[in-house]
């Protein structure tokens, strides 16, 4: 709401709140058709979960390092940005799970994940690589899935409970729970079957068993494999920022949005006569007929003093993480207040990236090791040898140098919050040494970095689908407002990119209705 005595706000056709990949993609879709666009990012950098760190002079990814080819949306975006020839396939072999001895004696070890499986759940319970992990007793219990009466199957909601019921504790604990925890920090009991393995419930109905359903899904789903960009995924962010600059978008890091309000200010401004407003963003060849509906209030530091910024916008894209996004929208009242009050179960991850001298790992046999939540020997939930996945990274660092990435769950290990960077790096070296079976210590360390990821909500949890549907329905009822991000679309770039593009294209259709050929 405009307050008496305030100077006229700056104006823009579109304000994007949040400068992660979702926000940058949405902003580009708007700016490239001539909509004046501002991106406000609270932190001091753009890119969100995609970021790089400097390890002894080598720049490597410390956030998202790959994307799933899937529908081709990320590859299409990369090609538009001039990166198409730099898309490379990642190594798919060498995925392991860290498992304790079946008899309780001896040490835990890393064993290869069954080749024909989804999230560790095998299509053939009798396969040798399944027996290696769960033993003879586990195999026989898992095989019981094939003979369990059809009427006991029904429609499953909890992925963890489905696996435990159909295949037993050993397959559930040593495979499914360990894999999902290592990848997404989730308890498999809390994961929605239909979201984490689309089509599995229907496949179980067709085949009469979980293992048969897994085989059916594997046989019918498209070839989805991991891909990256030579030089790191951060090049995608760099290219997005360059393109936004080319389209005269305004990018403001260190700008914290404190309020989003309906705009009811000066009638001349609301009627799009923006000439008298301060700080007009360019002179677009086509001005949308929609009024300035929104007032965005933000604060940025000028030295040590916060400076308020006010922007009147025709359209707003909220691309912030769940807690921040719903906190802003909660001020609009109605259903937004109740959405903001709900527990969206934001996740958290601490990532440690190491550059080490480890010629013992040059064979690249263990690309990633997933670790169960309560393991007594390794605190990390996953340990990855990034050099084993990416040939370009091997060529960049040279023989004997390995880039390792470890993910930690601060909820499972609250003591990590008290560790300074050096102590956490020592822990990471010890964890990597155990998981990868290599002699790693401070003498082998070339460089290291610690990165914290917070408010990483997931769309895979039970109940999220229904809540997200309600949120999207509420957004559809508010003209000129769009909402996007990983917490809505899912925790992968292959989901975020098409979702944010779709949000921006809805704005384009609204802005250019009646102007043939402009929106798409």
Secondary structure as UniProt FT lines:
FT   TURN            4..5
FT   STRAND          10..17
FT   HELIX           21..31
FT   TURN            32..34
FT   STRAND          37..41
FT   TURN            48..49
FT   STRAND          52..55
FT   TURN            56..57
FT   STRAND          58..61
FT   STRAND          67..68
FT   TURN            70..71
FT   HELIX           73..80
FT   TURN            81..82
FT   HELIX           84..86
FT   STRAND          87..89
FT   STRAND          95..99
FT   TURN            102..103
FT   STRAND          109..112
FT   STRAND          117..118
FT   TURN            119..120
FT   STRAND          121..122
FT   TURN            125..126
FT   HELIX           128..147
FT   HELIX           150..152
FT   HELIX           159..167
FT   HELIX           169..171
FT   HELIX           172..177
FT   HELIX           178..184
FT   HELIX           188..190
FT   STRAND          191..192
FT   HELIX           193..196
FT   TURN            198..199
FT   HELIX           200..207
FT   HELIX           210..220
FT   STRAND          226..229
FT   TURN            230..231
FT   HELIX           234..246
FT   TURN            247..248
FT   STRAND          250..253
FT   STRAND          255..262
FT   HELIX           267..270
FT   TURN            271..272
FT   HELIX           274..276
FT   STRAND          294..302
FT   TURN            303..304
FT   STRAND          305..318
FT   HELIX           322..329
FT   HELIX           330..332
FT   HELIX           335..341
FT   STRAND          348..357
FT   HELIX           359..361
FT   TURN            362..363
FT   STRAND          368..371
FT   TURN            373..374
FT   STRAND          382..385
FT   HELIX           386..389
FT   HELIX           391..397
FT   TURN            399..400
FT   STRAND          401..408
FT   TURN            410..412
FT   HELIX           414..418
FT   HELIX           421..436
FT   HELIX           442..444
FT   STRAND          445..454
FT   TURN            459..460
FT   TURN            462..463
FT   HELIX           464..476
FT   TURN            479..480
FT   STRAND          481..483
FT   HELIX           486..489
FT   HELIX           493..511
FT   TURN            512..514
FT   TURN            516..517
//
